[in-house]
Structures are given as structure tokens and as C-alpha cells.
Amino acid sequence: MAAIKGIISAMLTPFISEVGPVDYEWLPGYMRFLETGGLHGVLALGTTGEGPSMSVAERERVLDLILDHRGALAVIAGTGCVALTETIALSNYALDRGADAVLVMPPFYIKGPTEAGIVEYYRALCDALPADGRLMLYNIPQVTGVPITPPIIDQLLESHGTKIYGLKDSSGNWDNSKLLIDRYPQLNVFTGSDKLIALALSGGAAGAITALSSAFPRMARAVYDAHIEGGDVQGAQARLTALRNLLDPVNTPPALKAALTWTSDLPRTSVRLPLMPLSGEEEAALQVAYEDVMR
């Protein structure tokens, strides 16, 4: 199985309305938009993709469509659920149907889980995966409230080193990402921050799994290409960071779904509650600011 590297889109999931079903017919065109935008792969059903707001059945059908229309894209499936049984079922579903890896956040509903409980959760998942199944740990403590720390990783590598393929660090803390890259050379560590792509690539990361590439794939890929080709990495990163700064004051999925109407010919799609779409004033202001950055 090929290595997963480069710029991976934390792709969006389309909904008919805030309380409506998934807009499955929208997905094939979106996959082509991401592939022609130069991305190396996609992460389906992650935080940006509103995966935790969906049922297991919905997530399975979305994965089927993504895998059917993947083209040359690597596919990582976000399969973390509150219930371990659902995480196991969805992870096996994704891997059985050809996903390159699964990305699993720690159990997050029961507050204050012990380190031992988190380790055993992941160990039970590893035991249930196929022999060649690849698991990526998802560190996003500002959302889950549960950090994935080196002692947790150490114990998992000791017991299930062949299953732990990598880690997405969405902490936004470069010191933490650098510690993980240096301490675990056997793992494929990805930054989850649009602002840290250049730093992560120069520091030895396998790549970036980021939100902005879901609507601005060429801008994210430009940072990677400049790094590989010896181009103006800082200039490409500065442009992407300026764009990220515009989105920071608003919720990311609604902003990116609005932005897709400027960067693609895809029809408008909705978020799902509890997220709300941008107001007309918010979207107009964001578009003006975006056009300023692009000049």
C-alpha cells in the first residue's frame, strides 16, 4: 500500500439543508474539483467534514461515493465515534472498501478519561482492525478535550506498532508537532494547521491535512510545490495564512462552503445543525476581504 504524503484536504460534506439529508449527488463533482486542484488526497468525515454530526449509515454511504470517485486521490476516513462499537464498525467498513487509512479521535464524551482508558480504547480498536489496517491518531484537544500525549503513543506503539500508521496534530502548536515528528520517525505526522504547512514540511512532517484546501486546493498545494522545488515557500505560506486569518473569526465549515461558490462552479451546499450558515453580511464581508488577499 502506498505511503500517504503531501497536501490532504479535510474535505467538506454537503447537506441539502441544516436539518436535511446529505446531498450525495454533489460529491462526485466535488471530488473532481479537489483532484484537479492538485491535492494528494482527502480526509473524509473529519471535523471540517462534520462527520460527528452524521449517523453511521450516512457516513458509510458518503465513504462509498468518495471511494468510487477517488481518482488518483488517497483517501483517509474519519471514523471516530463516541461509542467504541461504532468506531470499530465504521473503521472496518472504510478499510474493507479501500480507504488507505482511518483517522480516529480519542473518546470525547465521557469527560476526564484516564490515560489507561484512552490506551485501551485504541488497543481494542487495533485488535478489531484487519492485519494490514492503518490507523492514524487524531490530536485535536481544543475540540475533544482529550489530548493524545507521548505516553499514550508510546504504549500504543509498544503493543500495536504495526497498526499505528501516523498522527494528525491539529493542536495548532508547532512545538508539539515538532516534538512528535522528532520523537516518532516511524510515524507519518501531519499538521492540521493551514498556518504551519511550510514549517511542518521543512521540519520533517509527512504533509498537511487542512481545512482551507477543501475550498482553496491550489493555494495549499502551492506551499508544497514551493517546498519541493525550492520556490518562494514563505510567500506561498504568507498568502495562505492571510486567508486563514480571514476565516478565523467565523466557523470554518460555513465559511468554506460559502467560499466554494467563489472558487468552483459547484452549487451552494448547506451545513448541518448545530452549525449555521453565514449571514448575508458575513459572507459579503468575507468575500471582499478574500478578493483583497487575492490581488
RAQUI-V327736 format. One record per residue. N is the residue number from 1. RES is the residue in one letter. PSI is psi in radians with two decimals (* if undefined). D_FIRST is the distance of its C-alpha to the first C-alpha in whole Angstrom. Layout:
BEGIN
{{N & RES & PSI & D_FIRST} {N & RES & PSI & D_FIRST}}
END
This chain:
BEGIN
{{1 & M & 2.36 & 0} {2 & A & 2.64 & 4} {3 & A & 2.62 & 7} {4 & I & 2.06 & 9} {5 & K & 2.91 & 12} {6 & G & -2.62 & 16} {7 & I & 2.05 & 18} {8 & I & 2.24 & 17} {9 & S & 2.23 & 20} {10 & A & 1.46 & 21} {11 & M & 2.71 & 22} {12 & L & 2.76 & 25} {13 & T & 2.25 & 26} {14 & P & 2.45 & 29} {15 & F & 2.60 & 32} {16 & I & -0.69 & 36} {17 & S & 3.08 & 38} {18 & E & -0.42 & 38} {19 & V & 0.15 & 39} {20 & G & -3.11 & 37} {21 & P & 3.02 & 34} {22 & V & 2.45 & 30} {23 & D & 1.40 & 31} {24 & Y & -0.56 & 28} {25 & E & -0.30 & 29} {26 & W & -0.44 & 29} {27 & L & -0.75 & 25} {28 & P & -0.75 & 24} {29 & G & -0.63 & 26} {30 & Y & -0.70 & 25} {31 & M & -0.69 & 21} {32 & R & -0.65 & 23} {33 & F & -0.76 & 25} {34 & L & -0.72 & 22} {35 & E & -0.80 & 20} {36 & T & -0.29 & 23} {37 & G & -0.04 & 24} {38 & G & 0.21 & 21} {39 & L & 2.75 & 19} {40 & H & -0.38 & 15} {41 & G & -3.12 & 14} {42 & V & 2.58 & 16} {43 & L & 2.02 & 17} {44 & A & 2.46 & 19} {45 & L & 0.55 & 22} {46 & G & -2.68 & 22} {47 & T & -0.87 & 26} {48 & T & -0.57 & 26} {49 & G & 0.10 & 25} {50 & E & 0.52 & 28} {51 & G & -0.78 & 25} {52 & P & -0.20 & 28} {53 & S & 0.11 & 31} {54 & M & 2.71 & 29} {55 & S & 2.84 & 29} {56 & V & -0.71 & 26} {57 & A & -0.73 & 27} {58 & E & -0.75 & 27} {59 & R & -0.64 & 24} {60 & E & -0.75 & 22} {61 & R & -0.67 & 24} {62 & V & -0.78 & 23} {63 & L & -0.70 & 19} {64 & D & -0.81 & 19} {65 & L & -0.73 & 21} {66 & I & -0.78 & 18} {67 & L & -0.59 & 15} {68 & D & -0.46 & 18} {69 & H & 0.45 & 19} {70 & R & -0.48 & 16} {71 & G & -2.19 & 16} {72 & A & 0.11 & 14} {73 & L & 2.37 & 13} {74 & A & 2.60 & 11} {75 & V & 2.10 & 12} {76 & I & 2.33 & 13} {77 & A & 2.20 & 16} {78 & G & 1.97 & 19} {79 & T & 0.18 & 20} {80 & G & 2.30 & 22} {81 & C & 2.91 & 26} {82 & V & -0.76 & 29} {83 & A & 2.26 & 29} {84 & L & -0.70 & 26} {85 & T & -0.68 & 26} {86 & E & -0.65 & 25} {87 & T & -0.78 & 23} {88 & I & -0.83 & 21} {89 & A & -0.80 & 22} {90 & L & -0.64 & 20} {91 & S & -0.79 & 17} {92 & N & -0.65 & 17} {93 & Y & -0.86 & 18} {94 & A & -0.81 & 15} {95 & L & -0.70 & 12} {96 & D & -0.53 & 14} {97 & R & 0.08 & 14} {98 & G & 0.13 & 10} {99 & A & 2.53 & 11} {100 & D & -0.43 & 8} {101 & A & 2.87 & 10} {102 & V & 2.50 & 14} {103 & L & 2.15 & 17} {104 & V & 2.07 & 20} {105 & M & 2.77 & 23} {106 & P & 2.79 & 25} {107 & P & 2.28 & 28} {108 & F & -0.20 & 31} {109 & Y & -0.78 & 34} {110 & I & 1.97 & 35} {111 & K & 2.53 & 37} {112 & G & 0.71 & 37} {113 & P & 2.60 & 34} {114 & T & 2.78 & 34} {115 & E & -0.72 & 31} {116 & A & -0.69 & 31} {117 & G & -0.69 & 31} {118 & I & -0.79 & 28} {119 & V & -0.80 & 26} {120 & E & -0.55 & 27} {121 & Y & -0.90 & 26} {122 & Y & -0.62 & 22} {123 & R & -0.72 & 22} {124 & A & -0.67 & 23} {125 & L & -0.83 & 21} {126 & C & -0.74 & 18} {127 & D & -0.50 & 20} {128 & A & -0.17 & 20} {129 & L & 2.76 & 16} {130 & P & 2.82 & 14} {131 & A & -0.62 & 13} {132 & D & 0.23 & 9} {133 & G & 2.41 & 10} {134 & R & 2.11 & 10} {135 & L & 2.30 & 13} {136 & M & 2.29 & 15} {137 & L & 2.55 & 19} {138 & Y & 1.87 & 21} {139 & N & 1.81 & 24} {140 & I & 1.16 & 27} {141 & P & -0.44 & 30} {142 & Q & -0.28 & 32} {143 & V & -0.87 & 31} {144 & T & -0.46 & 30} {145 & G & 0.12 & 33} {146 & V & 1.74 & 31} {147 & P & 2.59 & 29} {148 & I & 1.85 & 26} {149 & T & 2.82 & 28} {150 & P & -0.73 & 27} {151 & P & -0.62 & 28} {152 & I & -0.82 & 26} {153 & I & -0.75 & 23} {154 & D & -0.80 & 24} {155 & Q & -0.65 & 25} {156 & L & -0.67 & 22} {157 & L & -0.60 & 20} {158 & E & -0.69 & 23} {159 & S & -0.52 & 22} {160 & H & 0.78 & 18} {161 & G & -0.51 & 17} {162 & T & -0.29 & 13} {163 & K & -0.46 & 13} {164 & I & 1.81 & 14} {165 & Y & -0.62 & 12} {166 & G & -2.88 & 14} {167 & L & 2.40 & 18} {168 & K & 2.09 & 19} {169 & D & 1.82 & 23} {170 & S & 0.40 & 25} {171 & S & -0.42 & 28} {172 & G & 0.12 & 29} {173 & N & 1.89 & 31} {174 & W & -0.65 & 29} {175 & D & -0.69 & 31} {176 & N & -0.78 & 28} {177 & S & -0.76 & 25} {178 & K & -0.68 & 26} {179 & L & -0.77 & 27} {180 & L & -0.75 & 24} {181 & I & -0.81 & 22} {182 & D & -0.63 & 24} {183 & R & -0.49 & 24} {184 & Y & 1.23 & 21} {185 & P & -0.34 & 19} {186 & Q & -0.19 & 16} {187 & L & 2.61 & 15} {188 & N & 1.81 & 14} {189 & V & 2.23 & 17} {190 & F & 2.43 & 18} {191 & T & 2.55 & 22} {192 & G & 0.19 & 23} {193 & S & 2.18 & 26} {194 & D & -0.53 & 27} {195 & K & -0.23 & 30} {196 & L & 0.19 & 28} {197 & I & -0.90 & 25} {198 & A & -0.79 & 27} {199 & L & -0.74 & 27} {200 & A & -0.79 & 24} {201 & L & -0.75 & 22} {202 & S & -0.41 & 25} {203 & G & 0.03 & 25} {204 & G & 0.18 & 21} {205 & A & 2.72 & 19} {206 & A & -0.37 & 16} {207 & G & -2.69 & 18} {208 & A & 2.40 & 20} {209 & I & 1.76 & 19} {210 & T & 2.77 & 23} {211 & A & -0.78 & 25} {212 & L & -0.53 & 27} {213 & S & -0.18 & 24} {214 & S & -0.37 & 25} {215 & A & -0.33 & 28} {216 & F & 1.03 & 28} {217 & P & -0.67 & 25} {218 & R & -0.58 & 26} {219 & M & -0.68 & 28} {220 & A & -0.73 & 25} {221 & R & -0.53 & 23} {222 & A & -0.60 & 26} {223 & V & -0.78 & 26} {224 & Y & -0.81 & 23} {225 & D & -0.71 & 24} {226 & A & -0.65 & 27} {227 & H & -0.79 & 25} {228 & I & -0.69 & 23} {229 & E & 0.00 & 26} {230 & G & 0.54 & 29} {231 & G & -2.79 & 30} {232 & D & 1.39 & 32} {233 & V & -0.78 & 30} {234 & Q & -0.64 & 33} {235 & G & -0.77 & 34} {236 & A & -0.69 & 31} {237 & Q & -0.70 & 31} {238 & A & -0.66 & 34} {239 & R & -0.74 & 34} {240 & L & -0.70 & 31} {241 & T & -0.70 & 33} {242 & A & -0.69 & 36} {243 & L & -0.74 & 35} {244 & R & -0.69 & 33} {245 & N & -0.54 & 37} {246 & L & -0.62 & 38} {247 & L & -0.34 & 36} {248 & D & -0.65 & 36} {249 & P & -0.25 & 40} {250 & V & 2.90 & 38} {251 & N & 2.39 & 36} {252 & T & -0.90 & 32} {253 & P & -0.79 & 31} {254 & P & -0.69 & 35} {255 & A & -0.74 & 35} {256 & L & -0.61 & 32} {257 & K & -0.58 & 33} {258 & A & -0.76 & 36} {259 & A & -0.53 & 34} {260 & L & -0.47 & 32} {261 & T & -0.27 & 35} {262 & W & -0.51 & 36} {263 & T & -0.09 & 33} {264 & S & 3.04 & 32} {265 & D & 0.32 & 34} {266 & L & 2.51 & 32} {267 & P & 2.73 & 35} {268 & R & 2.49 & 36} {269 & T & 2.85 & 34} {270 & S & 2.85 & 35} {271 & V & 3.07 & 34} {272 & R & 2.46 & 34} {273 & L & 2.46 & 37} {274 & P & -0.03 & 38} {275 & L & 2.67 & 37} {276 & M & 2.56 & 39} {277 & P & 2.79 & 39} {278 & L & 2.59 & 41} {279 & S & 2.86 & 44} {280 & G & -0.68 & 46} {281 & E & -0.72 & 47} {282 & E & -0.75 & 44} {283 & E & -0.73 & 42} {284 & A & -0.75 & 45} {285 & A & -0.69 & 45} {286 & L & -0.68 & 41} {287 & Q & -0.71 & 41} {288 & V & -0.77 & 44} {289 & A & -0.68 & 42} {290 & Y & -0.78 & 39} {291 & E & -0.56 & 41} {292 & D & -0.74 & 43} {293 & V & -0.64 & 39} {294 & M & -0.20 & 38} {295 & R & * & 42}}
END
